[in-house]
Amino acid sequence: MTPGQVRIIGGMWRGRKIKVPDLPGLRPTPDRVRETLFNWLQPVIQGAHCLDLFAGSGALGFEALSRGAGHVVWVDQSRAVVNLLQEELQHFGANHAEVYLAKVPEQLHKPTQPFDIVFLDPPFQENLLVPCCFYLEEKAFLADNAYIYLEAKETISAESLPANWQLLKSQKAGQVAYHLAKRQSL
């Protein structure tokens, strides 16, 4: 496994690189998409409690911390990914972060506080995106007005998401459709 690299594009770690394991199906969110996403999240990222589910490269979580998120939790199903993320967290001296191995969604640890922002970018071929949305909603993982980033192979319709989620933004870049949803408290 030879790691590649992804560059952090904004915040205090701008320009620093994180290692990315060379694993089948792992596709870091492209720079252009990350830049757009974090422009969308800029008003709410400061101090936010974030979950980077299906962490992969960890780029979304590192970008969030770099831009002022209060805490980030990374979760991945690959031991190689988790080990590399733990190394990178030590290398960056990121104290307000944790990473753990889990089969998603059934092995997720119940958070001590609900997440303000969730990054959902599962492997496209596993069809886990929509089931994870409902799991996070039903198991009270989300803050009242949480923002949820969704990355998929195709555009997602609002009807496929939990009823109290509003699709705020949707764009496409190459092979990736990406969206920002907001949870409305019940």
C-alpha positions as CSV (number, residue, x, y, z in Angstrom):
1,M,0.0,0.0,0.0
2,T,1.7,3.2,-1.2
3,P,0.0,6.3,0.1
4,G,-0.9,9.2,-2.2
5,Q,-1.5,12.7,-1.0
6,V,-4.3,15.2,-0.8
7,R,-3.7,18.9,-0.2
8,I,-5.7,20.9,2.4
9,I,-7.1,23.9,0.5
10,G,-8.0,26.3,3.3
11,G,-7.6,27.4,6.9
12,M,-4.7,27.1,9.2
13,W,-3.3,24.0,7.5
14,R,-3.7,25.4,4.0
15,G,-1.2,23.8,1.6
16,R,-0.3,20.9,4.0
17,K,-0.7,17.4,2.6
18,I,-2.3,14.4,4.1
19,K,-1.4,10.8,3.1
20,V,-4.0,8.8,1.3
21,P,-3.9,4.9,1.3
22,D,-3.9,3.3,-2.1
23,L,-7.1,1.2,-1.7
24,P,-9.6,0.0,-4.3
25,G,-12.6,2.3,-4.5
26,L,-11.1,5.1,-2.4
27,R,-11.6,8.4,-4.1
28,P,-10.8,11.6,-2.2
29,T,-13.3,14.4,-2.7
30,P,-11.8,16.6,-5.5
31,D,-10.3,20.0,-4.5
32,R,-12.9,21.9,-6.5
33,V,-15.7,20.1,-4.8
34,R,-14.1,20.6,-1.3
35,E,-13.7,24.3,-2.0
36,T,-17.4,24.7,-3.0
37,L,-18.5,22.6,0.0
38,F,-16.5,24.6,2.5
39,N,-17.7,27.9,1.0
40,W,-21.2,26.6,1.7
41,L,-20.3,25.7,5.2
42,Q,-18.2,28.7,6.0
43,P,-20.9,30.5,8.1
44,V,-21.4,27.4,10.3
45,I,-18.0,25.6,10.5
46,Q,-16.5,27.5,13.4
47,G,-16.7,25.4,16.5
48,A,-18.9,22.7,14.8
49,H,-19.0,19.1,16.0
50,C,-18.4,17.1,12.8
51,L,-18.6,13.5,11.7
52,D,-16.7,12.3,8.7
53,L,-18.4,9.0,7.9
54,F,-16.6,6.7,5.4
55,A,-13.6,8.8,6.1
56,G,-11.4,7.4,3.4
57,S,-8.6,10.0,2.8
58,G,-9.9,12.0,5.8
59,A,-9.7,15.2,3.6
60,L,-13.2,16.5,4.6
61,G,-12.5,16.1,8.3
62,F,-9.0,17.7,8.1
63,E,-10.4,20.5,6.0
64,A,-13.1,21.1,8.6
65,L,-10.5,21.2,11.5
66,S,-8.2,23.5,9.4
67,R,-11.1,25.9,9.0
68,G,-12.1,26.0,12.7
69,A,-14.3,23.0,13.5
70,G,-14.4,22.3,17.2
71,H,-14.2,18.5,17.0
72,V,-14.1,15.9,14.2
73,V,-14.8,12.2,14.5
74,W,-13.7,10.0,11.6
75,V,-15.1,6.6,11.0
76,D,-14.1,4.0,8.4
77,Q,-14.5,0.4,7.7
78,S,-10.9,-0.2,6.7
79,R,-8.2,-0.8,9.3
80,A,-5.6,0.6,6.9
81,V,-7.5,3.9,6.6
82,V,-8.0,4.1,10.4
83,N,-4.3,3.5,11.1
84,L,-3.2,6.1,8.6
85,L,-5.7,8.7,9.9
86,Q,-4.4,8.1,13.4
87,E,-0.9,8.7,12.2
88,E,-1.9,11.9,10.4
89,L,-3.8,13.2,13.4
90,Q,-0.6,12.8,15.5
91,H,1.5,14.3,12.8
92,F,-0.8,17.4,12.6
93,G,-1.1,17.6,16.4
94,A,-4.9,17.6,16.1
95,N,-6.2,17.3,19.6
96,H,-9.9,17.9,19.0
97,A,-10.3,14.7,16.9
98,E,-10.8,11.0,17.1
99,V,-10.9,8.1,14.6
100,Y,-12.3,4.6,15.0
101,L,-13.0,1.5,13.0
102,A,-16.6,0.4,12.5
103,K,-18.9,-1.3,10.1
104,V,-21.3,1.5,9.1
105,P,-23.9,2.2,10.1
106,E,-24.6,-0.6,12.6
107,Q,-21.3,-0.3,14.6
108,L,-21.4,3.5,15.0
109,H,-20.7,4.7,18.5
110,K,-23.5,6.9,19.9
111,P,-22.1,10.4,20.1
112,T,-21.8,12.3,23.5
113,Q,-23.2,15.3,21.7
114,P,-25.1,15.4,18.4
115,F,-23.2,16.3,15.2
116,D,-23.6,19.8,13.7
117,I,-22.1,18.7,10.4
118,V,-21.9,15.3,8.8
119,F,-19.9,14.3,5.8
120,L,-21.4,11.3,4.0
121,D,-19.4,9.9,1.1
122,P,-19.8,6.1,1.1
123,P,-18.4,3.8,-1.6
124,F,-20.7,4.3,-4.5
125,Q,-21.2,0.5,-5.2
126,E,-22.4,-0.3,-1.7
127,N,-25.7,1.8,-1.8
128,L,-25.2,3.0,1.8
129,L,-25.9,6.7,1.4
130,V,-29.7,6.8,1.9
131,P,-29.8,4.0,4.6
132,C,-27.1,6.0,6.5
133,C,-29.2,9.2,6.3
134,F,-32.2,7.4,7.9
135,Y,-30.0,5.7,10.5
136,L,-28.4,9.0,11.6
137,E,-31.8,10.6,11.8
138,E,-33.6,7.8,13.6
139,K,-30.7,7.2,16.1
140,A,-30.4,10.9,17.1
141,F,-26.9,11.5,15.8
142,L,-27.8,14.9,14.5
143,A,-28.1,18.3,16.1
144,D,-31.5,20.1,15.6
145,N,-30.3,22.1,12.6
146,A,-27.4,19.9,11.4
147,Y,-25.9,20.2,7.9
148,I,-25.3,17.0,6.0
149,Y,-23.0,16.8,3.0
150,L,-23.9,14.0,0.6
151,E,-21.6,12.7,-2.2
152,A,-23.0,10.2,-4.7
153,K,-22.6,8.9,-8.2
154,E,-25.9,10.5,-9.2
155,T,-28.0,13.4,-8.2
156,I,-30.1,12.7,-5.0
157,S,-33.8,13.7,-4.8
158,A,-35.2,15.4,-1.7
159,E,-37.9,12.6,-1.6
160,S,-35.2,9.9,-1.0
161,L,-34.1,11.7,2.2
162,P,-35.7,11.9,5.7
163,A,-38.8,14.1,5.6
164,N,-37.4,16.7,7.9
165,W,-34.2,17.2,5.7
166,Q,-34.2,20.0,3.2
167,L,-31.9,19.8,0.2
168,L,-30.2,23.2,0.1
169,K,-27.6,22.8,-2.7
170,S,-26.8,20.3,-5.4
171,Q,-24.0,20.3,-8.0
172,K,-22.2,17.9,-10.2
173,A,-18.4,17.8,-11.0
174,G,-17.3,15.1,-13.4
175,Q,-18.4,11.7,-12.0
176,V,-19.6,13.1,-8.7
177,A,-22.9,14.6,-7.6
178,Y,-22.7,16.4,-4.4
179,H,-25.3,18.0,-2.1
180,L,-25.8,19.9,1.1
181,A,-28.9,19.1,3.1
182,K,-30.1,20.7,6.4
183,R,-32.0,18.9,9.1
184,Q,-35.0,20.8,10.5
185,S,-35.7,19.9,14.1
186,L,-38.9,18.0,14.6
